C-alpha cells in the first residue's frame, strides 16, 4: 500500500510544477491597496483605474465567489471583467475576502459568511467611497459575491448605487444527485478547511477542464475553454473557510438563506431593497440554476430591475454555466455589454 501511495505521489508531483506554467501576474495596470476591517483583518484590494473615457460616474466593486479570490475577476488580458470595465471608463476595485488571495489569513480565527457581510463588505465599500469622492459605488458579484451583496443590503447596508449578481442562488435546496451528495457530506463541513483544495487542484492541473471530473460539469460549460479553466485553477483557487462551508450546508439542509444566528432572513430582507438591480442566471448553471436565482429577483422591491437567463434561447452564443458567466470566451458580447449599459444608466 505504501508503495502504491508513493508511486501515485511521484506520478502527480510534476503537475505541481505545471501550475507555474499557467500562473501569471495580475494584468496591468493594477494598484494594490489594503483595507482594514472593524474586527481587525487586513484585506487585499486591487485598483484598476479607468483606461478610456468618458469616465463613469460611479466606481465598481467586483466581488468573487466561494473557493476563489479576486483574481477570478481579472484572470488575464483576454478574460478580465475588470479590464473590460476599465476600458469602458469605469474605476474598478477588486477585493479578496478574508482568508483568500493576498488578504490576511488567521489560521486560528474561524470565518463564516456573516463575517463577509458584517465586516468585509462595509470596510470595502467605505474604503472605495472614501477614495473616489464619497458617492455611491456599484457592486458586481459572482456566485457568493452576489449573495454577499444581497445579505449586505438586507441587513441595511448603504452606499450602493446599482447592483449586479451573476449566478447567485438564494434557494440552496437543490434536487437530484448533487443535493444527496451535499446531505451526505454536510457533517464534514466543520472540517472543510482541512481539505487541501488548492494543492489537490494543482496536482491534477493537466486534467482540469477535460470533463473527466463530474464536479466540473456542475460549474463549467461549453463557453469556457479548458486552457482558461486551468489558468483559473493555477492562480485563483482558494480553500473555503470551514465556517463558510458549514453555513452553506445549513442553508442546503434547511432550505433557507439567513444569518448564522437565524435572526436575519437575507432573502426576505430584499423586499426592502429599492436600488436598481440586474440579476443574471446561466441557463445550464449547476450551482445556481435559474429557479434558484429567480426568487431574489422576485423579492426585490427595486422599481428598476432586470432578469436575464443567459442561453441560446435568449440570443447568447451558447448556454452558460456557472464559471462561464465571467470566463466564457464570448462573455463580453453575450453579457458584459449589457452589464455596462445597466451600470451606465
PyMOL commands that set and color helices and strands:
alter all, ss='L'
color gray80, all
select helices_A, chain A and resi 2-22+70-73+81-86+113-130+144-154+177-194+197-203+205-207+216-219+226-236+242-254+268-272+290-299+312-314+324-327+331-344
alter helices_A, ss='H'
color red, helices_A
select strands_A, chain A and resi 31-36+42-48+60-63+92-96+137-142+160-166+276-282+305-310
alter strands_A, ss='S'
color yellow, strands_A
deselect
rebuild
show_as cartoon
